[in-house]
């Protein structure tokens, strides 16, 4: 029984750590997006969503960042065509 209680305690700590990591990734992703570093923002947001799939803020920002990446790639394609 003591082993199970210890496991549950460690799991709660891990869960809190994930929330903190998601928060950090989200903030850093926003910062990268502001600096027009879209690929780096996408990486952080993908990671945040993998840790917390139901995070609506991360999903919304990822959609915005992906649209900007698509626009940049489209513009580059048209410039070289």
N, C-alpha and C positions, 0 to 999 in steps of 0.2 A: 504494500500500500504506500509506503514511504517513497518508493521508486516512482510510482505513478504521480504522486503529488509533486515530486521534484521535476518530473518531465513536464507536467502542466505548468509549473512555475516558469521553467525555461522557455516553454512555448509562448507564454504571455509576453515575456521579455523579447523574444524573437519577433513577435507580432508588432510590438511597439517600435522595435528597431526598423522594421519594414516601413511603418508609417513615417518615421523620421527620414528614412532614405528616399521614400517617394516625395516627401515635401522638399527635400534638398534637390532632387532631380528635377522636380517641377520648377523650382525657382531658378536653377541653373539653365534649364531649357528656355525659360522666359528670357533670361539674360542673353543667351546665345541668339534667340530670335530677334531681340532688340538690336543686336550687333550685326544682324544679317548673316549669321553663321548658322544657316538652316540645317545643314547636315549634322552638325554637332547637337543642335536643338532636337532634331529628330531622334538621334541616338538616345539622348537622355529621356525623352518622352516615351519612346518605345520601351525602355527599361522600366520607367515608372509604371506604365500600363501592364507590363508583364508581372510586376510585383503587386499591383492593385488594379485589376481589370475593370472594376466598376467606377474608377475615378473619372468623373465627367469632365472636370477641368482639364486634366491631362489629355483626354480624348479630343476635346474641343480645340485645344492649342495644337495638338498634333495635326488635326485636319487643316488648320490655318497654315501651319509650317509646310505641310505637304503641298498645299496649293501654291505657296511661294516657291517651293523647289520646282514644281511643275512649270511655273511661269518663267523662272530663270532658265530652265532647260529648253523650253519652247523658244525663248528669245535667243538663246545661243544657237539653236538649230537654225532659226531663220536668218541669223547673222551670217552663218557659214554656208547657207544654201545659195 
